[in-house]
Amino acid sequence: MRKKIVAGNWKMNLDYNEGLSLFSEVINMVKDEATGTQEVVVCSPFIHLHSLAQLAKGYNKISVGAQNAHQAESGAYTGEVSAKQVKSVGAGYVILGHSERRQYFGENNELLAKKTDTALKNGLKPIFCIGETLQEREANQHFDIIKSQLVEGVFHLDAEAFGTLVLAYEPVWAIGTGVTASAEQAQEIHAFIRKELAAKYGEQVADDTTILYGGSCNPKNAAELFAQPDIDGGLIGGASLKSRDFTDIVKAFN
């Protein structure tokens, strides 16, 4: 049975004290209200990671993650943070290939393959993001784009290494826009992704891989999205900044 995950992505929001306050609220609400086996992952700015990891100790269903890590092990990369450093403060996950990193920082599949290797080498579980823009979808290129992101970004891994990844499908046209892919649209892409995994690694790996939906998921649509057979949770942006909304999305699995 593959793992169900609801991951929050705070992006570049919240100062230090605001982050600790929000995470404390989330821990208490999830502990009191979430009755399923779903795992909660909060991916915060680097400044929060160590403190959040300390707060999460003792809660086996709550983990923390970073939003990025550099492809090099260490070195003269002013302003960057390495996978080893992220791991050392207690984080278990790292988001790689988010559409904002691809768009604003020029991260391509070749670079993300290197980042994935470094993250895995240092014991982090990548949440590897894939997805198409509105123009690519309107040109009917979305399947080709997603396949190339998989092939060039992560299909160099052997089955064992790939088995530690979480995938997140982000329709770029539905991030921060308030527009959400319909449950049927999202399921179609998730099923396509799982079919590609099966062709590469076999049915067992495909069946075991957690694939999250990341495109304006909110408390009102989470249950319908998560009920789809190939959607195993969500990568949540704006709604993860509100403890009530985020917890209600987690509770969609109750």
Secondary structure, 3 states (H helix, E strand, C coil): CCCCEEEEECCCCCCHHHHHHHHHHHHHHHHHHCCCCCEEEEECCHHHHHHHHHHHCCCCCEEEEECCCECCCCCCCCCCCEHHHHHHCCCCEEEECCHHHHHHHCCCHHHHHHHHHHHHHCCCEEEEEECCCHHHHHCCCHHHHHHHHHHHHCCCCCHHHHCCCEEEECCHHHCCCCCCCCHHHHHHHHHHHHHHHHHHHCHHHHHHCCEEECCCCCCCCHHHHHCCCCCCEEEECHHHHCHHHHHHHHHHHC
